[in-house]
Amino acid sequence: MSMTEKSPYYKRLYVFDGDKPVEAIIRNYTSNDFAGLIRVQQESFPPPFPSELWWNEEQLNEHVSRFPEGALCVEIAGEIAGSITGLRVNYDPQQATDHSWATITDNGYIRNHQPDGDTLYIVDICIRPAHRKLGLGKWMMQSMYEVVVQLQLKRLLGGGRMPGYHKVAASMTITDYAEAIIAGRLKDPVITFLLRCGRTPVQVVPHYLDDEESGNYAMLMEWENPFIQV
């Protein structure tokens, strides 16, 4: 691992609660943050969401030991308010194939992290419900773009759920739904958010997650490093 890869990430900024500035810190998470990270998951995905799908300490330990540069959290008033996690993979857009979240992320354990991978793949982004009005999700995504630039990777990639699809599935194909979102005729809670973050669609992926709301579909979306011609 190069010295560049070991450089810690730390950013202090102000986000807004209405018109009120609120200080936020975005940084790499460590083992000292595990309890707070799990608490964010518990609050974000309460029962009947299965608790075994929350982050566990073994997964988090893999994140900080295998690819600490891709393990970021955000603090508000000294408390963990959210996190975003990634791993490095090699990706050839000319030979793109369908994949599942479980396969590409090793079920969230990232033991398949490739230190020489040219692409940062997003495993998870999660913001505590009480802090979602602060726009932290967009700032976390922006921070991962900065990691892509720092490590001189080609792109950021990840699958976005399509949780609005179940409302129109009886009358629209998933392709029509995706096209309607991109054209602005429909909004989707996740895909529209990712578009606002600067991500661009690559393809619809079937069987990405066991996700009834999305019909098990996801939209693979990327952000290309503007300093590298891919």
Buried (B, 14 or more C-beta within 10 A) or exposed (E): EEEEBEEEBEBEBEBEEEEEEBEBBBBBBEEEBBEBBBBBBBBBBEEEEEEEEBBBEEBBEBBBEBBBBBBBBBBBEEEBBBBBBBBBBEBEBEEEEEBBBEEBBBBBBBEBBBEEBBBBBBBBBBBBEEBEEBBBBBBBBBBBBEBBBEBEBBBBBBBBBBBBBEEBBEEBEBEEBBBBBBEEEBEBEBBBBBBEBBBEBBBBBEBBBEBEBBBBBBBBBBBBBEEEEE
